Amino acid sequence: MAFSPLTPVFVAIICVLIVIILKGSRKSSKKEHSKACQKTESRPWVDEDLKDSTDLPVDEEDDGGEWQGLDDNIAHIPFSTERYAEEDMVKRSKAFYELLNKRRSVRFISDEPVPREVIDNVIKTAGTSPSGAHTEPWTFVVVQDAEIKHKIREIIEDEEEINYKKRMGDKWVNDLKRLSRCMEGFQMGKRKPTTTMRSVCLLPAASSSLHSRMWVW
């Protein structure tokens, strides 16, 4: 079989073209990979756990600058705390325990007025409680009208009776007795603001000798 003198030349040219094509494809793949990485890094809203690359809708409506400058005049409050000697720590912790150990859940409403300044201080103290991302997911409502307080109590007691007689049933009630009436741990998947409110509000209330059932004083 005879070969042309130009055959080696054509083979060399073909090899060079193959090398150039391979290098070009590698460069383009690297560029695409780098773009994908930049795109992923610039989208913090992507759900990494579910590998969900769906973009969340962005509200581009003009808010008229309503939220602009709201934080400009808010001064940063640095963290500061007072360190106590070990003996003082023991005394203070014991006194705090003795104070909270006197708390009781009462089922009646006193007609004795509570100074409004005391209520305001209790709410201010409760507002200092920590919350996720400082969202403060609670709302306090001060009710001073005696008739409204009485209606609130009736609603609470009616709902409690409906829970035991209709919603829960005998089996649930009987099982609950074995759990020492520990109800709060069994509400799944629902937000329970009363639990949050108790944790942030009843402690400062106890410091002023205010006792409560749920949230009624």
Residue pairs with C-beta under 8 A, 6 or more apart in sequence:
40 46
43 55
45 55
45 56
46 52
46 53
46 55
84 92
99 206
99 207
100 203
100 206
102 206
103 202
103 206
103 211
104 211
105 211
105 212
105 213
106 211
106 212
106 213
107 213
109 146
109 149
109 150
109 153
109 216
109 217
110 217
111 146
114 210
114 217
116 142
118 208
118 210
119 142
121 204
121 208
122 201
122 204
122 205
122 208
122 210
123 140
123 142
123 201
125 203
125 204
125 207
126 138
126 140
126 200
126 201
126 204
127 136
127 200
129 136
129 199
129 200
131 137
131 138
137 193
137 196
138 193
138 196
138 197
138 200
138 201
139 193
140 197
140 201
143 149
143 152
149 216
152 216
153 216
156 214
156 216
164 173
168 176
176 182
176 183
184 192
184 195
194 214
194 215
197 215
198 214
198 215
201 215
202 212
205 211
205 212
205 217
210 217
211 217
